[in-house]
């Protein structure tokens, strides 16, 4: 059988990381507090997920200020945009292509 499911990026197949990426894809940049609010995330969890995306090269993170007055701003990178597009296409492929019937595959092999 030659059919295989599309590969789905496991890094983006996480609800919070996906929300972060989708938000930043539509914005030029976003502050940490704003991302925390729109994703309905805790600061700790958001911080971990941003770091994961940054380490993958999907986000650029800049910080200014000190301590409690610090301000963190996130931007999606070109690599991040490409990964998000690929993820979206993979999901669309899963839903539109489906799985071929066994009979059809067996006829192709014969």
DOTI-556247 format. One record per residue (C-alpha): residue in three letters; y, z, x. Coordinates in pm, 1 decimal. Layout:
<node><rest>ALA</rest><y>Y</y><z>Z</z><x>X</x></node>
...
This chain:
<node><rest>UNK</rest><y>0.0</y><z>0.0</z><x>0.0</x></node>
<node><rest>UNK</rest><y>335.3</y><z>-102.3</z><x>149.3</x></node>
<node><rest>UNK</rest><y>572.2</y><z>97.2</z><x>-76.2</x></node>
<node><rest>UNK</rest><y>761.1</y><z>390.5</z><x>75.6</x></node>
<node><rest>UNK</rest><y>1034.6</y><z>605.0</z><x>-74.1</x></node>
<node><rest>UNK</rest><y>1383.8</y><z>578.1</z><x>73.9</x></node>
<node><rest>UNK</rest><y>1457.4</y><z>837.1</z><x>340.0</x></node>
<node><rest>UNK</rest><y>1696.2</y><z>1104.8</z><x>213.7</x></node>
<node><rest>UNK</rest><y>1909.3</y><z>1283.0</z><x>473.7</x></node>
<node><rest>UNK</rest><y>1788.9</y><z>1645.6</z><x>460.9</x></node>
<node><rest>UNK</rest><y>2120.0</y><z>1766.7</z><x>604.2</x></node>
<node><rest>UNK</rest><y>2305.9</y><z>1634.8</z><x>300.1</x></node>
<node><rest>UNK</rest><y>2030.8</y><z>1723.2</z><x>54.7</x></node>
<node><rest>UNK</rest><y>2174.0</y><z>2072.3</z><x>20.4</x></node>
<node><rest>UNK</rest><y>2399.5</y><z>2146.9</z><x>-274.2</x></node>
<node><rest>UNK</rest><y>2682.7</y><z>2317.5</z><x>-86.9</x></node>
<node><rest>UNK</rest><y>2685.7</y><z>2075.0</z><x>206.7</x></node>
<node><rest>UNK</rest><y>2687.1</y><z>1783.9</z><x>-37.3</x></node>
<node><rest>UNK</rest><y>2978.8</y><z>1934.0</z><x>-232.2</x></node>
<node><rest>UNK</rest><y>3174.6</y><z>1980.0</z><x>91.1</x></node>
<node><rest>UNK</rest><y>3111.2</y><z>1622.0</z><x>198.5</x></node>
<node><rest>UNK</rest><y>3197.0</y><z>1471.7</z><x>-141.8</x></node>
<node><rest>UNK</rest><y>3519.8</y><z>1674.9</z><x>-159.8</x></node>
<node><rest>UNK</rest><y>3628.0</y><z>1574.9</z><x>189.3</x></node>
<node><rest>UNK</rest><y>3535.7</y><z>1212.2</z><x>128.9</x></node>
<node><rest>UNK</rest><y>3799.5</y><z>1194.2</z><x>-143.8</x></node>
<node><rest>UNK</rest><y>4063.2</y><z>1398.9</z><x>41.4</x></node>
<node><rest>UNK</rest><y>4229.0</y><z>1339.8</z><x>375.9</x></node>
<node><rest>UNK</rest><y>4165.0</y><z>1704.1</z><x>464.6</x></node>
<node><rest>UNK</rest><y>4106.6</y><z>2038.2</z><x>296.7</x></node>
<node><rest>UNK</rest><y>4163.6</y><z>2398.1</z><x>389.6</x></node>
<node><rest>UNK</rest><y>3882.4</y><z>2649.8</z><x>406.1</x></node>
<node><rest>UNK</rest><y>4015.2</y><z>2855.8</z><x>113.4</x></node>
<node><rest>UNK</rest><y>4044.5</y><z>2546.5</z><x>-107.7</x></node>
<node><rest>UNK</rest><y>3688.0</y><z>2439.1</z><x>-21.4</x></node>
<node><rest>UNK</rest><y>3567.8</y><z>2789.8</z><x>-97.8</x></node>
<node><rest>UNK</rest><y>3731.1</y><z>2774.4</z><x>-441.5</x></node>
<node><rest>UNK</rest><y>3614.7</y><z>2427.3</z><x>-546.7</x></node>
<node><rest>UNK</rest><y>3258.1</y><z>2474.7</z><x>-425.0</x></node>
<node><rest>UNK</rest><y>3234.2</y><z>2824.8</z><x>-575.3</x></node>
<node><rest>UNK</rest><y>3091.9</y><z>2947.8</z><x>-247.3</x></node>
<node><rest>UNK</rest><y>3116.4</y><z>3270.4</z><x>-54.8</x></node>
<node><rest>UNK</rest><y>3320.5</y><z>3257.3</z><x>265.3</x></node>
<node><rest>UNK</rest><y>3016.8</y><z>3338.3</z><x>476.8</x></node>
<node><rest>UNK</rest><y>2796.1</y><z>3066.7</z><x>329.0</x></node>
<node><rest>UNK</rest><y>3074.9</y><z>2808.5</z><x>340.1</x></node>
<node><rest>UNK</rest><y>3142.9</y><z>2892.4</z><x>703.3</x></node>
<node><rest>UNK</rest><y>2775.6</y><z>2842.9</z><x>797.3</x></node>
<node><rest>UNK</rest><y>2750.9</y><z>2510.5</z><x>612.1</x></node>
<node><rest>UNK</rest><y>3075.6</y><z>2378.2</z><x>763.4</x></node>
<node><rest>UNK</rest><y>2947.3</y><z>2468.9</z><x>1109.1</x></node>
<node><rest>UNK</rest><y>2619.6</y><z>2284.2</z><x>1039.5</x></node>
<node><rest>UNK</rest><y>2809.2</y><z>1973.0</z><x>928.8</x></node>
<node><rest>UNK</rest><y>3043.6</y><z>1999.3</z><x>1226.8</x></node>
<node><rest>UNK</rest><y>2752.5</y><z>2025.4</z><x>1471.2</x></node>
<node><rest>UNK</rest><y>2601.9</y><z>1711.4</z><x>1315.3</x></node>
<node><rest>UNK</rest><y>2929.2</y><z>1529.0</z><x>1381.7</x></node>
<node><rest>UNK</rest><y>3004.6</y><z>1488.7</z><x>1011.2</x></node>
<node><rest>UNK</rest><y>3318.8</y><z>1706.6</z><x>1009.5</x></node>
<node><rest>UNK</rest><y>3613.2</y><z>1781.8</z><x>1234.7</x></node>
<node><rest>UNK</rest><y>3738.7</y><z>2138.7</z><x>1205.7</x></node>
<node><rest>UNK</rest><y>4074.8</y><z>2258.5</z><x>1333.1</x></node>
<node><rest>UNK</rest><y>4199.2</y><z>2616.1</z><x>1334.8</x></node>
<node><rest>UNK</rest><y>4548.6</y><z>2750.6</z><x>1374.7</x></node>
<node><rest>UNK</rest><y>4694.8</y><z>3099.4</z><x>1371.2</x></node>
<node><rest>UNK</rest><y>4528.6</y><z>3429.0</z><x>1459.9</x></node>
<node><rest>UNK</rest><y>4299.1</y><z>3671.4</z><x>1280.4</x></node>
<node><rest>UNK</rest><y>4365.8</y><z>3712.2</z><x>910.2</x></node>
<node><rest>UNK</rest><y>4653.3</y><z>3464.2</z><x>934.1</x></node>
<node><rest>UNK</rest><y>4431.9</y><z>3186.5</z><x>1069.2</x></node>
<node><rest>UNK</rest><y>4408.5</y><z>2858.3</z><x>881.6</x></node>
<node><rest>UNK</rest><y>4102.2</y><z>2634.1</z><x>899.7</x></node>
<node><rest>UNK</rest><y>4125.6</y><z>2268.0</z><x>801.7</x></node>
<node><rest>UNK</rest><y>3828.1</y><z>2032.5</z><x>765.7</x></node>
<node><rest>UNK</rest><y>3818.7</y><z>1652.7</z><x>780.0</x></node>
<node><rest>UNK</rest><y>3524.8</y><z>1419.6</z><x>731.5</x></node>
<node><rest>UNK</rest><y>3447.4</y><z>1192.5</z><x>1029.4</x></node>
<node><rest>UNK</rest><y>3350.3</y><z>826.2</z><x>1018.3</x></node>
<node><rest>UNK</rest><y>2994.4</y><z>933.5</z><x>1101.9</x></node>
<node><rest>UNK</rest><y>3010.0</y><z>1172.7</z><x>805.9</x></node>
<node><rest>UNK</rest><y>3133.8</y><z>900.5</z><x>570.1</x></node>
<node><rest>UNK</rest><y>2855.4</y><z>669.3</z><x>683.5</x></node>
<node><rest>UNK</rest><y>2593.6</y><z>941.7</z><x>636.8</x></node>
<node><rest>UNK</rest><y>2726.6</y><z>1016.0</z><x>288.4</x></node>
<node><rest>UNK</rest><y>2717.1</y><z>646.0</z><x>190.0</x></node>
<node><rest>UNK</rest><y>2363.4</y><z>614.2</z><x>322.2</x></node>
<node><rest>UNK</rest><y>2258.7</y><z>927.3</z><x>131.3</x></node>
<node><rest>UNK</rest><y>2411.3</y><z>788.4</z><x>-189.7</x></node>
<node><rest>UNK</rest><y>2236.6</y><z>453.0</z><x>-142.4</x></node>
<node><rest>UNK</rest><y>1905.4</y><z>628.3</z><x>-78.1</x></node>
<node><rest>UNK</rest><y>1934.1</y><z>823.5</z><x>-402.8</x></node>
<node><rest>UNK</rest><y>2033.2</y><z>511.4</z><x>-596.9</x></node>
<node><rest>UNK</rest><y>1734.7</y><z>330.3</z><x>-450.6</x></node>
<node><rest>UNK</rest><y>1500.7</y><z>609.5</z><x>-561.3</x></node>
<node><rest>UNK</rest><y>1626.7</y><z>588.8</z><x>-918.8</x></node>
<node><rest>UNK</rest><y>1655.4</y><z>212.6</z><x>-950.8</x></node>
<node><rest>UNK</rest><y>1348.7</y><z>90.7</z><x>-764.4</x></node>
<node><rest>UNK</rest><y>1097.7</y><z>347.8</z><x>-884.4</x></node>
<node><rest>UNK</rest><y>737.2</y><z>326.0</z><x>-773.7</x></node>
<node><rest>UNK</rest><y>545.3</y><z>-0.2</z><x>-821.2</x></node>
<node><rest>UNK</rest><y>242.8</y><z>8.8</z><x>-1046.2</x></node>
<node><rest>UNK</rest><y>-85.7</y><z>27.0</z><x>-861.1</x></node>
<node><rest>UNK</rest><y>-209.7</y><z>-291.2</z><x>-1027.2</x></node>
<node><rest>UNK</rest><y>92.3</y><z>-487.6</z><x>-898.8</x></node>
<node><rest>UNK</rest><y>41.1</y><z>-361.0</z><x>-544.6</x></node>
<node><rest>UNK</rest><y>-329.5</y><z>-434.4</z><x>-553.8</x></node>
<node><rest>UNK</rest><y>-260.1</y><z>-791.2</z><x>-672.8</x></node>
<node><rest>UNK</rest><y>-15.3</y><z>-843.4</z><x>-385.7</x></node>
<node><rest>UNK</rest><y>-277.8</y><z>-726.9</z><x>-135.2</x></node>
<node><rest>UNK</rest><y>-548.8</y><z>-958.9</z><x>-276.2</x></node>
